[in-house]
Amino acid sequence: MTPLSEEKKRDLEAAAFRRLIDHLRSRTDVQNIDMMNLAGFCRNCLSNWYRDAAEAEGIALSKEESREIVYGMPYEEWREKYQTEANAEQKAAFETNRPEEI
């Protein structure tokens, strides 16, 4: 493997994160509960991790602000436009596979 400087590693990680965010913004058909059931994390988890990273750097970022960064719009607007009601099977799978801490 090619050795990477910490700066280059950070740049590549940031580019991968931006691509993931762009992908998730384009896949509004994929519900958070489906992501949680399959992968153990969702858009809200990403926004929480983003906020945690900001706070670790001494940057105050509200839950709403970090969600808007991930969703590309206010969370409530995204919910109104794209979120569907979870069915019984999705809810049961979520309860079975719910991670204790992400």
Buried (B, 14 or more C-beta within 10 A) or exposed (E): EEEEEEEEEEEEEEEEBEEEBEEBBEEEEBBBBBBBBEEEBBBBBBBBBBBEEBEEEEEEBEEEBBBBBBBBBEBEEBEEEBBEEBEEEBEEBBEEEEEEEE
